[in-house]
Amino acid sequence: MVTSEKHIQELTNAPSEELSLHAVAKEILQPKYTMYGFEWKDQRGIEGTGFVRALRSLLTAHLPALLPGLRLNIGESFESEIKLCRGDDAQNQEFTAAALELPQVVIFAAELLRITPPFMKPLIASLATGGHRAANIMVRHLEPVVKERLQGRSRGGVANKPIDCMQWLIDTSPRKEPWSTKRMIGEIMALWFGSVHQLAMTTTFAILDLCLYPHWVRELRVELEEAKKNSTSVDAESLALLDGFAQESMRMSTSDAISGRRKAIAPFQFSDGLQVPAGSWVCLPQKAMMEDDRIYAYPTLFDPTRFLRSQDKHQEEMSEAVPGAVNAARPHFTDVNNKWPVWGLKNAAW
């Protein structure tokens, strides 16, 4: 565990061939047994990093077009369930149920496999996942769609190309050594797993905190009404209290006790001589950092306004946001920095 500014910065800047996030995910999730036999390398980028461009560039660029439809879906289905998929399969109840089940069974199976002898892992994984039921259902629905889209790409493109993450993954995947349909489905399932659990847990804790602290509901409504008075469309930047509430909810109920995990593929040494043997992990004690009274005054008190007071010591320490962050005078829920590691570390942040 490292907490000093210097160690965290060196951890962030460490080459992936020495300290690897992929190797950690592979060790934790054991996708060979939990995700339909999908396997990945210890080091990111060996077989292409198209998903990085698909998420950080293409998805970001298309957000203005996607958000209205997403808001409509959430508004229509909030009381029953939030639809997290798009397209025909989003309306297929079997597929949707399997997609929501997959992250749970993967985590459950992965925890069991950590204490399982290697020769028993295939059997235990099958038992823990119900014969890989959720993964099999997803593969059955995704296979014809992915195969058709890959064929379209090999022919030089198709008219009316779909605008979704699946298509962007296909478009940005390697061309010299094209991925098979099975490999592409594995990437889609892994991306789904990585994106859904954080959103679900963060949203759940935020709703619980609204119930636990009803007086903040009134304050948030006042802020929203004021923002609506001043503009026909509400700018998220004008909802500082809402942003602070989301930050405080996440601070008080972090989805993970540790973050910034990296596994040493090769022996690594920090500048002060601290040694990390090959096979060992380096992490940040995220929960302890969020409860550190040297960073957050009265850390056990639920107080969203702490993120609005720029003169606070903790805010000044958090002000070193990544280049391009909006209004670094106050921290934002989406900031990525060494004191707010909930999204990961800089270039590997979600």
Residue pairs with C-beta under 8 A, 6 or more apart in sequence:
1 258
1 282
1 283
1 284
1 285
2 8
2 11
2 270
2 274
2 282
2 283
2 284
3 284
3 285
3 288
3 289
5 338
6 270
6 271
6 272
7 270
7 272
7 274
8 260
8 284
8 338
8 341
8 345
9 338
10 270
10 271
11 19
11 260
11 262
11 282
11 284
11 345
12 260
12 338
12 345
12 346
12 347
14 262
14 268
16 22
16 43
16 44
16 45
17 43
17 265
17 266
18 264
18 265
18 266
18 268
19 262
19 263
19 264
19 265
19 268
19 276
19 282
20 42
20 43
20 44
20 262
20 263
20 265
21 44
21 261
21 262
21 263
21 344
21 348
22 40
22 41
22 42
22 43
22 44
23 42
23 43
23 262
23 263
23 265
24 261
24 262
24 263
24 281
25 40
26 40
26 42
27 263
28 110
29 35
29 106
29 107
29 110
29 193
30 109
30 110
30 113
30 121
30 125
31 38
31 39
31 40
31 106
31 186
31 190
32 38
32 39
33 109
33 113
33 121
33 122
33 125
34 105
34 106
34 109
34 110
34 113
34 125
34 129
35 106
35 135
35 186
35 189
35 190
35 193
36 132
36 135
36 136
36 139
36 185
36 186
36 189
37 186
38 183
38 185
38 186
38 189
38 190
39 186
40 47
40 186
40 190
41 47
42 263
42 265
43 265
47 174
47 177
47 179
48 172
48 173
48 174
48 179
50 169
50 171
50 172
50 173
50 174
51 169
51 172
51 187
51 191
53 168
53 172
54 165
54 168
54 169
54 171
54 172
55 165
55 168
55 191
55 350
58 168
58 171
58 172
59 165
59 168
62 163
65 163
66 163
69 86
73 82
73 83
74 82
74 83
77 83
82 203
83 90
83 96
84 90
84 96
84 99
84 100
84 196
84 199
85 95
85 96
85 99
86 164
87 162
87 164
89 95
89 96
89 141
89 142
89 145
90 96
92 141
94 137
94 141
95 137
95 138
95 141
98 133
98 134
98 135
98 137
98 138
98 141
99 134
99 138
99 192
99 196
100 196
101 133
101 134
102 134
102 135
102 138
102 189
102 192
102 193
103 192
103 193
103 196
103 197
105 128
105 129
105 130
105 133
105 134
106 129
106 193
107 197
108 128
108 129
109 124
109 125
109 128
109 129
112 124
112 125
112 128
113 121
113 124
113 125
113 128
116 124
125 132
126 132
129 135
135 189
138 185
138 189
139 185
139 189
142 185
142 188
142 189
143 181
143 185
145 166
146 166
146 170
146 181
146 184
146 185
146 188
147 181
149 158
149 162
149 166
149 167
149 170
150 170
150 178
150 181
150 184
152 158
152 161
153 170
153 171
154 178
161 167
165 188
165 191
166 188
169 184
169 187
169 188
169 191
170 184
173 179
173 184
173 187
179 187
194 350
195 350
197 255
198 255
198 350
201 255
202 246
202 249
202 250
202 255
205 249
205 250
205 252
205 253
205 255
206 245
206 246
206 249
206 250
208 253
209 216
209 245
209 248
209 249
209 252
209 253
209 302
210 216
210 217
212 302
213 302
216 245
216 304
219 241
220 241
220 242
220 245
223 239
223 240
223 241
223 242
224 234
224 239
224 242
227 234
227 235
227 238
227 239
228 234
230 238
231 238
236 243
237 326
237 327
240 308
240 330
241 304
241 305
241 308
243 307
243 332
243 333
244 304
244 305
244 306
244 307
244 308
245 304
246 333
247 304
247 307
247 331
247 332
247 333
248 302
248 303
248 304
248 306
248 307
250 333
250 342
251 290
251 296
252 290
252 302
254 286
254 287
254 290
254 342
255 342
256 286
256 287
257 285
257 286
257 287
257 288
258 283
258 284
258 285
258 286
258 287
259 283
259 284
259 286
259 341
259 342
259 344
259 345
260 282
260 283
260 284
260 286
260 341
260 344
260 345
261 281
261 282
261 283
262 281
262 282
262 283
263 279
263 280
263 281
264 276
264 277
264 278
264 279
264 280
264 281
264 282
265 278
266 278
267 275
267 276
267 277
267 278
268 275
268 276
268 282
269 275
269 276
270 276
276 282
284 341
286 341
286 342
289 295
289 339
289 341
290 296
290 299
291 299
291 300
292 299
293 299
295 313
295 314
295 317
295 339
296 306
296 314
297 306
297 312
297 313
297 314
306 312
306 314
306 315
307 315
307 330
307 331
308 330
309 315
310 316
310 319
310 329
310 330
314 339
315 330
315 331
317 339
318 331
318 335
318 337
318 339
318 340
319 328
319 329
319 331
320 328
320 337
320 338
321 328
321 331
321 332
321 335
321 336
321 337
322 335
322 336
322 337
322 346
325 332
325 335
325 336
326 332
331 340
334 343
336 343
336 344
336 345
336 346
336 349
338 345
343 349
343 350
344 350
